Amino acid sequence: AVAAENRRFGLVLQCSVIFPDSRNVEVARVRLNDAMPGWRPIHFDWPIAVKEFPNADLLIEVIPQHDTDRTGALVIGITEHFDLRGPLFHYTRGRGIEIGPGISPQILPAENVEVKYLERSPIEDWERLYNKSGKYTITEAQRRLFPRYIIGDAQKLDPIEDDSLDFIFSSHVFEHFTNPLGTLQIWHRKIRCGGHVVGVVPEAHNCFDILQPLSQEGQWLEEHSMNVWDYQDRHYEKWCRFTQPWAAPEHLKRSGFAIHAHYYNPESFGRLLELAVQRL
């Protein structure tokens, strides 16, 4: 993210990748002036090849648009240092559910928050699948939340009554769903009038799915019409082909490992939401 402040000025923030062979590829360009206060996200259009060059450099240049544009301040921030999710939690009040939090829920019980946590299997299975190396340590505070866990299908929310929730929250979960339109249709039934569906979805081309083709409207509509609720062979094959070529689809299928079924950027996810409103 980038923020400009102080006085009148116009700047161009330009970011480029410099490869070992001296090729220079521009990946971001943002124009800033005093009419655009506050933080602005920077979208990096990474060349796919950059993934193969861990020793490539990122060049960041701040270029005045005019000779007089040399006053003011420009701050560049890495997202991990900012509370970008904080504003979302304004919508997680009342009775709700957090879907797929693993051992680290983000929505905690409070005076005005009654929350349960839904996982597809007992927490012991989560440790078996995702904590083989012991990377995560379960704290006593986390263990005290275990009685709030319920088991169920995150897409269908069978244990949850219709019109019973004020919010549904998920973080890095929705991209695992094989039927995104059907999921939104069901979640809508679970939410009371005035409630909210709140979530965080990774941008495919700014994470380890950088090589994945984005999901298309036809796929969402087909899966909805055919009631596809489970991973198909094609989901495993596509994930292995573009994300982890060294992995075997059959092994992932047998182990129950949760892969990404769909791949989004802000524009395509916006289109998914438009479809949900128009068709459902």
C-alpha angles and dihedrals in degrees: 000000000000133000130189123197143164127053131351115307143131123222138173117217108204125185124190137176115230112203124208089257088058095254111151117209120182111226104172139017124180127178114212133190139156091270090070107061125178133028120332123191118237116220113211115207095203117199107238090233092065089078089066094053112063089171095059116120130230113222116200117193129183109204123188112228090212135021090250094053096092102108131084134049134282121197124190117195135189110228095236088069095057133070094235093157096051095092090055093062091066085077096050099082129125123017115350151135135240112212123217100350095155107203094326113069116187097200109067128191114265141158091283098028124078105179138172128190123228123206128169093232140012118293089251089065090051089057091048094052103036108020104050091126093049091242092144124059117202109225126208090250090056092048090055088062094055094094087063092061120105129185120235150114109291093211098048101030091205095172090058122084120229117262091014106111134075092196145009115202129188134167121199091344108098094070088064093063119106094201108041096167093047090048093053089048092055095041089053089059092052094054122085119232106284094022127127142231106212127182154144121233123184119241103241097219094050097055138044089298090070092127096047119109109237117256116260135223092246091059093053093048093047094050090048094049093045095045094237106180102154135057113276125208089256091060092055093043094050093047092050093044097054106020108030111011090175093060123092117230093214093053092051090047093052094046095050092234112172110237129182109268096185136029124213145180123192093269097048093045088051088054090052090055091048090053091050090054095043099043103029 
